[in-house]
Amino acid sequence: MKMKARATFICCLVLFLATECSHHRPKIHIKNGDKPQSPERNPKTGRIQEKCHGSCSSPSNCSQPCGKHFHGEVGFTCDQKKWQKSTETCTSLSLDTLFQSYGEVANHILNTTAISNWAFIPDVNASSDLLQSVNMFAGQLRIHNESENIVDELFIQTKGFHISRNTSEKSLNFSMHLNNTTEDILGMIEIPQQELRKLPPNASQAISIAFPTLGAILKEAHLKNVSLSRPVNGLVLSVVLPESLKEILLTFEKINKSRTARAQCVGWHFTQRRWDEKVCETTLDIMSKVKCRCNYTNALMSFSILMSPRLVTDKVLDYITCIGLSISILSLILCLIIEVTVWSRVVVTEISYMRHVCIVNIAVSLLTANVWFIVGSIFNRKDQDYNWCVAVTFFSHFFYLCLFFWMLFKALLIVYGILVIFRRMMKSRMMAIGFAIGYGCPLVIAVTTVAVTEPEKGYVRQEACWLNWDNTKALFAFVIPALVIVAVNLIVVLVVAFNTQRPSIGSSKSQDVAIIIRISKNVAILTPLLGLTWGFGIATLIEGTSLIFHIIFALLNAFQGFFILLFGTIMDHKIRDALKMRMSSLKGKSRVAENASLSPTNGSKLMNR
């Protein structure tokens, strides 16, 4: 109870000081003929000037500074051609001195050792009131020099400087220490030059306050739609600017520098008592710092960054991905083994040859992409070297694109088969076209994406070694080609379904037509599966997406290798027949060898030995 009473007393004291010091003293009205009371009239104090200089004509008023060693001013009103004192704000303490004393008290109650005391304060709005009072009090200060450090405490710092429309871009830097960190947490406030041009001709000032611990005690109200906590992950920075300025730039160093600590720039809304994410835009989000562009108003003077709850870290997804990738890799290896086993029996025509070339390269591309995916997931679990993360992302991007472009070549193979052009084309030329489409096009896209986005460090995501989405939308370099290929392949399948029913295709082409139909069935099954996989992948990027979308995407993505084995190899009756014949041939050879070893000739030889 003593701790509770002390915390309540300290909080009330700070709020009282803020309220008292942020307003002028009440006006003192003196009737004509009344004698001013001592000590104001005592000339020895030097507190009040007796009158204004110049002639007095009603109605008019003037003000004079207080005497020596006093701060404030005295107001006079002309009454019956005589100057009569009407108001007086003289004090022996300057506003700067009061604010420094106020800062010492605020520093005490914001100390990390005193933060736990805030839990005993019954008013949940006390922390917001404290922040608002600091800002209002700071708005009454006057900067005397070019720049000043007004308050320099451990848990509250206040700085200010003069600004004008002719000055270049201005910035204020803060460096503050937290007990649970070994290094200082940095913060910076910048006023863009285009904003400074909005200032009036006369000089103005900007004042900023930084708090390293206040974010831990600010309590949000009316959060019915927010189910997860949103802890502050940086300094709370307040700024007091002229009303004509509407936009500021802020840089926050993250307290939690984990790669999964996504950031969300926010401003504190005093009237609604909550963090407002709509007033700020995140322009940069890397592992150590965040840059924000925020709108400034009288109701939004304080800003910070929150740890966004966007990432889904459910263990179910980890299990699905781990099991699915294992099955996928084993399936792809089995697919390649089957292709090698039946190769000589299934590549009887140019079309069938290229069809199996496509299957092999699709399996190789996805198998290699899965390996890079595993490497990337290992990097995600520790603080990896950035260049390695770029390399992992590049190869993952490249080989996933190869998977889709070999699927595209499969569709083109169907089109050429219908037009019967393969009889005029050499096998080497078809191979050259296939590899140019299957590997050349992905290489151009992957290299171009790196060249365009990497100079601004916008190639990879912050929480994973994969293409960036939030800042540069580099993920479009994969999504757009993949979905376009899915659409093209589906159109080709529909064309094949229509053309293979026409009687113009004669019996002389029946072998190629049967192969084309088998290819079409394979494309018709795999293309929607691939399209659905990355369709759900795009859905998971939308904030607030249900966990079920993440689970479906993880399932489809992890089992792609199994789908290729099942629908591309096992369900093809020609491959099954060739595999049976191969097995029968191997059994026949083993029986012949066994019979040969048991023949009389061999037996006599063994006896002679």
Secondary structure, 3 states (H helix, E strand, C coil): CHHHHHHHHHHHHHHHHHHHHCCCCCCCCCCCCCCCCCCCCCCCCCCCCCCCCCCCCCCCEEEEECCCCCECEEEEEEECCEEEEEEECCECCCHHHHHHHHHHHHHHHCCCCCHHHHHHCCCCCHHHHHHHHHHHHHCCCCCCCCEEEEEECCCCEEEEEEECCCCCCEEEEEEECCCCCCCCEEEEEEECHHHHCCCCCCCEEEEEEEECCHHHCCCCCCCCCCCCCCCECCCEEEEECCCCCCEEEEEEECCCCCCCCCEEEEEEECCCCEEEHHHEEEEEECCCEEEEEEECECCECEEEEEECCCCCCCHHHHHHHHHHHHHHHHHHHHHHHHHHHHHHHHCCCHHHHHHHHHHHHHHHHHHHHHHHHHHHHHHHCCCCCHHHHHHHHHHHHHHHHHHHHHHHHHHHHHHHHHHCCHHHCCHHHHHHHHHHHHHHHHHHHHHHHHHHHHHHCCCECCCCCCECCCCCCCCHHHHHHHHHHHHHHHHHHHHHHHHCCCCCCCHHHHHHHHHHHHHHHHHHHHHHHHHHHHHHHHHCCCCCCCHHHHHHHHHHHHCHHHHHHHHHHHCCHHHHHHHHHHHHHHHHHHHHHHHHHCCHHHHHHHHHC
